[in-house]
Amino acid sequence: MIGSLLHILRLARAGFVLAHEGVFSNVDPSLAPPQARLGLAVARLLARRDVKPGASRLAVAIARLGPSYVKLGQFLATRPDVVGPNVVRDLEALQDRMEPFGRAVAVTTIEAAFGRPLDEIFIELAEPMAAASIAQVHKARVRDEHGERDVAVKILRPGVERRFSRDLSDMFFAAHFAERHFAEARRLRMVEVVETLARSVRMEMDFRLEAAAASEFAENSSGDSDFRVPSVDWDRTSKDVFTMQWMDGIPLSDIPALERAGHDLPALGRTVIQSFLRHAVRDGFFHADMHPGNLFVDREGRLCAVDFGIMGRLGLKERRFLAEILYGFITRDYRRVAEVHFEAGYVPEHHSVEDFAQAVRAIGEPIHSRRADQISMAKLLTLLFEITALFDMRTRPELVMLQKTMVVVEGVARRLDPRLNLWSTADPVVRGWIEENLGPIGKLTDAGRSLSQLGRAAIALPEMLDRAERLTRKLEEATKHGFELSPASVEAIGKAEARRARWGNAALWAIAGLLLWFAVKLLD
């Protein structure tokens, strides 16, 4: 009971901050559920008077709410299927920058992580050079059997796990409440959204997992002559500390510095696109946060990536799907694009392949009337997902993350070369993967994979038959005698339902009362 009240109070404060910044002022009440219209009216009374009509203050409000909400905003910016494209544009303005904590605190964290004095781990540790909601980065120097070298050290922010745990519990409370009372929240699966965010944050706060992602990413791209990933210093990496190779280079965001250094900007733009497609299609493991601040160019002109907290994965089926639809649009083979959707099981079989191919043509044909530098692959995928929704294709979170990352990657590449031809740039990567994996060699590989799976299934067959027999026997017994609940179970279920109903109503009235109280205070 007290826990629920605390959730309500903290969520009421968050609602007040959002309302005060004018976030709800542009919402059309006629589009809102009837239960929410009173809340919208109160929110407009709370809005600051200096906010211009139509101005977006969502990023400002979320930044005021603290690091957990900033992470939520950044996560929702990858889910246009949940919040819509307009909100995504607002959320993209969020900057995950915070005041750094002192070097003394960093030293304490490092010594606690390794159980040794600092000078036994690093011979130098500089002041923080960048600070975000979860961690901050220091430049340091180490000495080992290979001599002295510079490293980058990422240190977890003290107390961040407790703060995120509290705020995420509030978000779970709000998501469960919304799903119980609003059909739209159930359709958007708000609890699942928060669960995904919670998993992502837990992984980001364990630097051993980020180090493993960096290591895998480096291994995958080791043969790429134009792309680099820092190596992991496993001896100086723990749950709270991540040490990696120092990368000297010019940030991709500093265009004048790149020009002064004599780098070929159009070539860098092609490298950005082709590297991303190689990682996504060839490896099925891509950097999902490729903004310019995470990309550098070294003296040899190679692209260098850092910050591996957010990575995306694609299975073989998703990689084949992506390659074939891109290639289908490049070659204007719209029926093949449609067939790929059906073969992957993304579109239910009761729909017509011909009808779906016609819808795909409506997306593809306008592209060929434009110049190459006016065509966006990310926009094409966005339109494709909108069309597939008409054919009952369920949202695929991994494909949404891919599409969102592609938006960022295209933006970075087009800043380097505004006239970049995305299709001719993508063609060798996509065509090469298709020839290798869907040609004769690929079919032989698929046949070998199928035989291997068949062999494993044959080995497991006796156990599967035994399980099926036991399950059948239990179902027959249940059919004869029925399922019984003890009186205690029935009573417990009744009490739980009654408690849930009482707290649902109490939560609504408490939030409405708090908002009205804030409104009165502001109008005094």
HUBELCOR-V860567 format. One record per backbone hydrogen bond with DSSP energy under -1.0 kcal/mol. CO is the residue of the C=O (numbers start at 1). NH is the residue of the N-H. Records with the same first field share a line. If there is no record, write none. Layout:
CO=NH  NH
This chain:
1=5
2=6
3=7
4=8
5=9
6=10
7=11
8=12
9=13
10=14
11=15
12=16
13=17
14=18
15=19
16=20
17=21
18=23
19=22
20=48
24=27
28=31
33=36
36=40
37=41
38=42
39=43
40=44
41=45
42=46
52=55
57=61
58=62
59=63
60=64
61=65
66=70
67=71
68=72
69=73
70=74
71=75
72=76
73=77
75=78
76=79
79=82  83
80=84
84=88
85=89
86=90
87=91
88=92
90=93
91=94
95=97
102=106
103=107
104=108
105=109
106=110
107=111
108=112
109=113
110=114
111=115
117=120
118=121  122
124=141
130=137
131=98
134=157
135=132
136=155
137=129  130
138=153
139=126
140=151
141=123  124
142=149
144=147
147=144
149=142
150=246
151=140
152=244
153=138
154=242
155=136
157=160
159=163
160=164
161=165
162=166
163=167
164=168
165=169
166=170
167=171
168=172
169=173
170=174
171=175
172=176
173=177
174=178
175=179
176=180
177=181
178=182
182=186
183=187
184=188
185=190
189=193
190=194
191=195
192=196
193=197
194=198
195=199
196=200
197=201
198=202
199=203
200=204
201=205
203=206
206=209  210
207=211
208=212
209=213
210=214
211=215
212=216
213=217
214=218
215=219
216=220
217=221
221=224
224=227
226=303
228=305
231=245
232=234
233=236
234=237
239=207
240=156
241=238
242=154
243=233
244=152
250=297
251=254
253=255
254=258
255=259
256=260
257=261
258=263
259=262
263=265
264=268
265=269
266=270
267=271
268=272
269=273
270=274
271=275
272=276
273=277
274=278
275=279
276=280
277=281
278=282  283
279=285
284=314
286=312
289=291
291=294
292=295
294=306
295=252
296=304
297=250
298=301
302=298
303=228
304=296
310=288
312=286
315=319
316=320
317=321
318=322
319=323
320=324
321=325
322=326
323=327
324=328
325=329
326=330
327=331
328=333
332=334
333=337
334=338
335=339
336=340
337=341
338=342
339=343
340=344
341=346  347
348=351
352=356
353=357
354=358
355=359
356=360
357=361
358=362
360=363  364
361=365
366=369
367=370
371=374
372=375
376=380
377=381
378=382
379=383
380=384
381=385
382=386
383=387
384=388
385=389
387=390
388=391  393
389=392
396=400
397=401
398=402
399=403
400=404
401=405
402=406
403=407
404=408
405=409
406=410
407=411
408=412
409=413
410=414
411=415
412=416
413=417
417=420
420=422
421=425
422=426
423=427
426=430
427=431
428=432
429=433
430=434
431=435
432=436
433=437
434=438
439=443
440=444
441=445
442=446
443=447
444=448
445=449
446=450
447=451
448=452
449=453
450=454
451=455
452=456
453=457
454=458
455=459
456=460
460=464
461=465
462=466
463=467
464=468
465=469
466=470
467=471
468=472
469=473
470=474
471=475
472=476
473=477
474=478
475=479
476=480
477=481
478=482
486=490
487=491
488=492
489=493
490=494
491=495
492=496
493=497
494=498
495=499
496=500
497=501
498=502
499=503
500=504
501=505
502=506
503=507
504=508
505=509
506=510
507=511
508=512
509=513
510=514
511=515
512=516
513=517
514=518
515=519
516=520
517=521
518=522
519=523
520=524
